[in-house]
Structure formats: structure tokens, C-alpha cells
């Protein structure tokens, strides 16, 4: 029987017992894949295959296949890079920061959010590598490796190198944190499995025996990793923002970028978590574990971070006016009323206006409206990165160099490839790994036998 407060809504509904938790979550791993899951996987693999054509063409012909030109050297590639890094931010916040603050509502969503983080970072890392043109000849030059050329070292003053360290550290810590939390649940599935499945999950469980000392070490490692991951919530997107803030380009050279980028990353990350978890709870029949309460709390986070992002937009315009620098002022007027006005006002509508609808309880507790608005937010955050990058570059100090960016089929195709990769990985994770953290859910469930003995 579930133990709940007389004041708060229960985190887990349906009066679940410990046995129910194990059965409800393990059955997705142990059962045959549903037709809906197979159809979703087929669509994602199809997108992956179509996108691979564009990726192969780009690697074969070079990045001249993209819509870049002499004025706009960064466009869809870096836009997509920053967008995917932002998508991955919510996983670390939910798993690490909320763990340190002992927020129990994270327990039903943290595993999927952490998996989303890992898959999003993989997608993000592709774009700088592809942008090298011939990554098989020079990708390793991004790493400070000893060599026989003098030695020829990387530029440690470049924020692009800082990106390499930040993203690789973020990926490593997130992967270890995610996998260690999976080990007790792998052991649960191992104990229920037979044949080849038992062999596979025994290897994945690393000999977990459930002893008191094992749990003690597990809790210690989890807290240490949470402490290591917490600064990454702030540092990773701060360093990504330095790619732009340390330049002298009007529209980029601003000190507000670090907190602005971090808030935007959490904003878009939570929106993607909502998108995935709303679908997951329906497909896998997990409505008792991912409840309306969880969705409402995530919507509240979106209200807060969306409001911060909106304030940052207004502050940018104010500082541009207050600076008295004509080039800076023109850059922001051009964003709102220039050739890319449609992208700017799409960004403002999606990121500033739409999240404010969550102030109404009926909207933030509506599954359908939350799903729609989560998609709207992620569309808006993509437009934000596009506006920051392309509109700041296409009209610089020299009017004779002004140009427009038009994406090609290869730009769109490579982006489609990352979508296919992301959703293929997520669907495989949701089927073969427990999508909800069983052992943490059980910590807020008390068996009826224990309660009766009191």
C-alpha cells in the first residue's frame, strides 16, 4: 500500500505495491514489442536512412553541399549543435540537481531524461565534426594530443576547444551516472529472466547482490557523481555561449549570454522531456507512475525558465540601445524587422508568449495542450539559435558583404539524420532498458505487509 501525505497529491497513483512496481516496469522489457513501438521504430529508422544519404553526400562532396557562403560561415550546423546541447540539459538538472535537493517527483522521469541527455549530446557532437569537412583527416586535432609536428598544439584560448572539453566531460559524467543508476534494475530483470536474456542482464548488472554494503557504496557514488554533474548544468552551456560572446560580432558580443543560454537550455530540455514522457506514459501504460502532478511540476519549470528567456530578449534590446553603438543597435533592429523577421517573431511567439499559458492550471494539467506546447517551445528554441547565429552574420560591418542564407537539401537531410538517430536510440532504450527507475520508485512505496505490522 502506498504511504501518502494527507496534504499533498500522491506521487504514484493506483495504490501500487512493491510487486506491482516491478511487474509494471519490467513487463516492457520482458514482453514482445508492440505494433505501436515497431511502427515508431520503423519511422525513426526511415528518417535515419534518409538523413544518412545527406550525411554521406556531405562527407563525399564536402560542406559546399550546405548553404554556407563567405559571409555566413555558420548556419544550420551550429544552430543544430547548440539546440541539441540544450535538449540534453534537462537530464542533468533532473538527475543531479534535484537529487541533491531530494526532490522525489524526479524519480519517475529521471532515467528517461538522462538517456535523452546522452543521445542528444551524441547528436550535437556530430555537427562540429562534420563541419571539419574531412573529419577522418583532422578530427583528432581538436584534442590536445602529443604529436611530432613541432609539437603543434591546439589553441587553448579558443572557446571552440573549451567546447571539446565541456561536451566530452558532460557526456562522460552523464553516461556513468545513467549507467550506475541502471545496475540495480538490471539485477531485478536478471533475477526474473531465463536463458540468453539472463546471461545478458547478468553481464549488465555487474554482479549486483543487493547487500547493505553494496547499497551503501551505490548511494555514495551516486551523490559524488551528482556533485560532479551539478556544475556541468551551468558550465556546459556557458562555454557554448562563449563561442559567440567572446567575438566582436554585433549581436554576439554580450555578457548576458551565459545565464541566458543556460536558462534556454533548461527550458528546451524540459520541453523535450515532456514530449517524450507524455508519449511514453501512454504507449507503455505508465499513467500511475508519470502522473498529471509530474507534468504540472515540469510545466512550472518551463514557466520560470521561459520567463527568464523572455527577460533576456528584452534586456538584449535595452543594452543595444543603451550602448550607443550603431552597429549593435542595427543588429537587433535587423533581427526584428529585417529579412529574417519571420524567424524572430516565431521565436518570440513560441518562447515568450506560449509558456505563459501554463499559468492557467487547466492548461498545465492538460495532456494534449502540454504536448502541443512542448513541441512549440522546442520549435521556438531552434528559431532562437537560428536568429542569434544567422541574423548576426548575414549583415556585418561591410554592406557589400551582406548575404542571405538558404538551407539546401543537405542541411535539412543532416538535421533529419540526427532526429532519426535520437529517436532510434530512445526507442531501443525504452524497450530493452527499464524506462522508469524501479528502485527509486519503490523507496516512496511501502508494502502493505510493512504497514500492517505497525
N, C-alpha and C positions, 0 to 999 in steps of 0.2 A: 504493500500500500504506500502511496506517495505521502510524504510529510510536507505540508504547505503552511504558509503563514495565513492567518485569518484576515490580514490586511491586503497583501499582495496577490496578484493573479499567479497561479502556479506556472512554473517554467515548463513543466511537462504535463500534458493533459492525458485523460483516459485512464487514470488510476493504474499506471503501469507498475509491474513488479520487476525485480531483477531479471527473472527468466524472460519476461516479455521484451525487455530491452535487448537481451542477447538474441532472441529469436527475430525480432523485427528488423534489426540492423544486419544480422548475419545472413538472413534469407536472400538478400540482394546479391550477396557474394556466392552463396551456395546454389541458388536456383539457376534455371536456364534463362538466358537473356530473353526479354520480352520483345515483341514485334516493334513496339514503340522505340525501344532502345536501339534495336537493329536498324530501324529506319533513320533515326537520328545519327547513328554512326555512319551509315551509308552517305548521308548528306554531307557530313563533315569530311569524310574521306574523299568524296567527289570534289568538294571545294579545295582540298589539299592537292588533288591530282591536277585540277585546272590551274591552280596557282603555281604548281611546280613547272608548268610549261613556261610561264612568265619568268620564274626564277632561273630556269635553265637557259632561256634566251638571254637574260641579263648577264649571266655568268659567261655565256659563249660570246656574245657580241660586245659586252661592256655596258657601263652605266649610261652610255649615249642612248640607250633604249628608253631611258627615263625622259621626263620633260624638262630637265635642268638646262640652264643656259649660263652664259658668262656672268650675268647679274645675279641670278638665283641659283646658287650652288647647293643650297639646302632646301628641300621642299617636303615631298611626301615621305621620304625615307626617315628624316629626323623627326618629322611630325609623328609618324607611327612609332618611332623609337620612344619618344617621350610619353606618348599615350599608353603604350604597353607597360612601361615602367610604372606609370601612375596606377594602372589597373592592379598591379601587384602589391600596392602599398597597404591595402586593407587587411591582407592576410597577416602581415607582421603586427599591425596595430591590434587586431583581434586576438591573435595567438600570444603575443608577448606582453604588450602594454596592459591589456585587460586582464591577463593572468596575474601580473604583478599587483593590479588593483583589486583582485579577487572578485571580478565581475562574473557571476555564474551564468548569465544569459549567453555568454560567448560559447559555452560548451557544445551547443548543438550545431554551431556554424563554423567553429574554428578550423576543423580539419579540411573542409572543402575550401575555405578561404586560403589556407596555407598552400593547398595544392594549386589553387588558382594563381597564387603568387609565383610559384616555381615555373608553371607553364607560361605565364605572362613574361617573366624575365627571360626565358628561353626565346620567346618570340621577339622581345625587344633587342636582345643581343645580336640577332641576325642582321639588323639593318646597318649598324656601323661596319660589320664585317663585309656585307655585300657592297657597301659604298666604297670599299677599298678598290673595287674593280677586279683585281686578281688576288683574292684573299689567300689562295694557295701559295703565292709567292711572298706575301708580305704581312699576313695577319699576325705572325709571331713578333713582328717589330713593335706591336703595341705593348709587349711585355718587356720589362727590364732584364733581359737575359744576357749573360756574358757572351761575347762574340769575338771574332778575330778581325773585325774591321776598325780597329783603332784604339780602344773599343768604341763602338758607335752606340751611344745610349739614347734612350727616349728623352723627350723634353719634360722634365719633372715639373716645370712651371705651367704646363698646359692643362686646362680643365678637362680636355679630352682624355688625357692619361688618368686624371683623377676618376673619370667615369669608369675606366677599366678596373681600377681598384675597388671602387664603390660597388659596382654591379657584381663583380666576382665575389666580393665579401658577402654581399647581400644574398646572392644565390647560395653560397656555401652554407652560411648560417641557417637560412630558411630551409634548405634541404635536410640538414642534420636535425633541426628542430622538428620538422614534419615527420621524418622517419622514426625518430626515437619515440614520438608520441604514438606511432602506429604499432610498436612492438607488442604491448600488452594485448591489443586487439587481434593481432596476428596469432598470438598464442591461444586466444579464445577460439578462433576459427580452426587452428591446428588441432585442438582437442576435440572438435566436433567432426573433423574431416576424416576421410579414409583414402587409401590408395595414393595415387600420384599427387592429388591435392594436399594430402597430409605431408608428403615429402617437401613440397614447395613451400607451404606455410611454416613448416618446421624450420626450414632454412631462413625464411624471412623473420621468424620470431627470435633468432639468435639464442636459443636455449632458455628462453624466459621460463622461470619456475614459479613466479608469484610469491616468493618468500618475503618475509618482512624486510630483510636486509636489501633484497632486490628492489622493493618498492621505495625504500629509503634512498637508495642511490639514484633511482629514477627521478624522484622528486627533487633531489639536489641538482642533478644535471639539468632538469627542466628549468629550474629557477636561474641557474647560471646562464643557460642559453637565452632565456627571456631577458636577463640583464644585458647580455651582449647584443641582442636583437633590438632592444628598445632605442638605443642611439641611432640605429640604422633607419628607423622611421623618419628621423629628422635629417640625417646626413645624406642619404642616397639622393633624394630629390633636390636637396640643397645643392649638391655637387652637380647634378644635371642642370640646374638653373644657372650655375656658373658658366656653362657653355655659352650662354648668351650674356649674362650680366657682366662678365669681365671684358666684353668687347666695347667698342666705341660706336656701335651702330645705334642710331636713334630708334627708340622703342625697345632696345635691349639693355642699354647701359643704365640700369636702375637697381637700387639696393633692396627694393621690395620683393624681388624675385624669389629669394629662398623661402620665406614664410608663405608667400603666395603659391609657389609650386607645391609645397608640402600640403597645404590645405586642399589644393586642387587634386592632388594625387589621392588623398584620403577620400575626398568627395567622389571621384570617379571609381575608386576601388570599391567603396561600399555599394555604389550603384551596380557594379558588375556582380558583387556577391549577392545582392538582391535578385538580380536577373537569373543567376544560376540556381539559387536556393529555392526560389518560387517554383521553378520547373522541377527541381529535384524532389521537393516535398510532394509534388503531385504525381510524378511518374513512379516514385518508389513508395508512395503511400506513407509518408512520414509526417503527416499533419499534426500528430500528437507530440512530436519532438521539435519540429520547426513551426512554432505557433504564431498566431497573429501578434502576440506580445514581442517575439523576436523581431518580426518585421517592423513593428511600430518603433522599437528602440533603434533599429538601423535607420529608419526614416528620420528620427530625431537627429542622429549624427549627420545625415545629409542636409537637414535644415541648417545646422550650425556651420558646417564646412562650406555649404553653398552661400551662406550669408557672408562668411569671411572672404570668399572668392569675389562676391559682388562688391564688397567694400574695397578690395584690391583693384578692381576695374576702375572704380570711381577715383581712388587715390592716384592711379596712374595718370588719369586725365588732369587731375588737380596739380600734380607735381610737374607735368609737362607745361602747363600754363604758368605755374609759379616760377619755373626755372628761367623763363625769359629767353630760352634758346629756340630760335626759329625752326631749326631742323627737327628738334624734339616735338615742338608743337605741331608741325606739319605731319609728322609720322602718325600722331594719334587722330588728327582730323582726317587724314587719308584712310585710316582704318575704318572710321565710321561712315565716311561719305565718298571714299574713292572707289576704284573699280571693284574692290572686294567687299563692298558694303554689305552684301548679302551674307557673307561668311561672318562678319562682325555681329550683325543683328541676329543671326541664327544662334551665335554663341551667347549673346545677352539673353535671348528668349529662353534658351534651354538651361542655362546655368544660373541665371539670376531670378527669373520670373517663375519657372516651373517648380523649383524646390519649395518656394513659399506656399504652394498649395498644400504642403504637408502640415501646415499649421492647423488645418481642419482635420479633426480626429477621424471623421468618416472617410476622408481620402487616404490618410496614412494607415488606416486599418483595412483598406480595400485591397484585396489581392490583385485584381485586374488593373486598377489605377496605379498601384505601386509598380507593377511590372511595366506598364507603359511609360511611366515617368522615369523609371530606372534606365530604360532604353534612351529616352530623351536626354537624360543627363550625360550619358556616355557619348551620344552624338554631339552634344554641346561641348564636351571636353575635348573631343577631337578637333572641332572647329576652333577652340581656344588655341590649341597648339599650332594649327594651320595659320591663324591670324597673327600670332606672335612671330612666327618664322617667316612666312611668305610676304606678308604686307610690310614687314620691316626691311626686307631685302629688295623688293621689286622696284622701289623708288628710293634711291640713296641720294648722296650729296650731289651727284652729277646727272642733270636731267637727260643728257644724251645717252646715258647708260640705262635709263628706265626700261623695264621689260615686264612681260606678263608670264605667269606660269600656267601651263596647260598640261594636266596629267595625261600620260599615254596609257595604252592598254597594259604595258609592262608595269607601270606604277600601281595600277589597280590590281593587276594579277599577283604581284608580290605581296600586297596587303591581304588579298584573298588567301594566299598560301598560309600566312600567319594565322588567319582565322581558322582555316581548316586544321592546322597543326594544333592550335589551342584547344579547340572543341574535340578533336580526336583524342588527345591526351586526357582531357577531362572526362569524356565518356568512358574511356578504358579504366581510368581511376575509379569512377563511380560504380563500375560493375565488379571489378576484381579486388578493390580495397574497401573496407568499411567506411562509408561516406560520412558517418557521424561517429564521434568519439564515444565508444561504449563505456569505457571505464570511468570517464568523467561524468557521463550522464548517470551512471549508477551511484556516483557519490552524492547526488541530490535525490536519490530514490531510496526509500527504506523498505525493506521487505516486511510483509505483513506478520511474519513469524517473530521478527525482532520487536515489532510494535506490540504484539500480543503478550510478549514476555515481560513487558514493563508494567 
